[in-house]
Amino acid sequence: MTRDGATPYGAAYDAAVVTVVGIAGSMRPTSTTRKAVRYALRGAEDARARVQMLDLAAYDLPFLGHEQTDAGRTGTERFLSALRSADGILMGSPQLHGSFSGVLKNAIDLAEREIFSGKMLGLIGVAGGRLGASDTLSHLRAVARSLGAWVVPTEVSIGNADRAFDADGDPVERSIGERLLQAGRQVAHFARLHKCGDHLTFLKEMEGATADPG
């Protein structure tokens, strides 16, 4: 980036406005997953993206099949509208029984495939054990690709969830914090490249970036 704030990617890239939303597959306000996604959104904001945390509990989403009832329609449409307006998504889940949470799966199921198609997706998995959440990341990656989303190379696996963040919501381990910020930056960066139509640079950098499962 030059002194005037310009990047090496050209005027279209610099002028592109992108929105990145965060989704945590946990209904608990103090969950580690929520803290991780919020922290990753800082990276997207550092990369000049507009950011928004989508609180699944606030939408009172119905189970799939009940979204057209009077009770389920309003929350579902609010949630889907926020997803449609996003260029990138930071998605996190606790690892539950070897996979990602049911509340997150239901939220994804409520969205038609076109909402995710072509969007940048950063993945975060959180586990109570020290080995991390590799199964959660693997399953989320498979779902994301089936929906036509672009999964950015940096994924974050966080173990020992109850000790991973301090009282201020910051990661205790510096390496975890750096990976979360990098995931957010990558989602914003690749979303901007994709939006401004620089597909050659997009593919070159996506293929050349080093995958980091965390």
PETAJO-V957741 format. One record per helix or strand. SS is the DSSP state (hx for helix, st for strand). FROM is the first residue (numbers start at 1). TO is the last residue. If there is no record, write none. Layout:
SS&FROM&TO + SS&FROM&TO
//
This chain:
hx&11&15 + st&19&24 + hx&32&46 + st&50&54 + hx&56&59 + hx&70&84 + st&88&94 + st&96&96 + st&99&99 + hx&102&109 + hx&113&116 + st&120&126 + hx&134&146 + st&150&151 + st&154&154 + st&156&158 + hx&161&163 + st&165&165 + st&171&171 + hx&174&195 + hx&199&208 + st&212&212
//
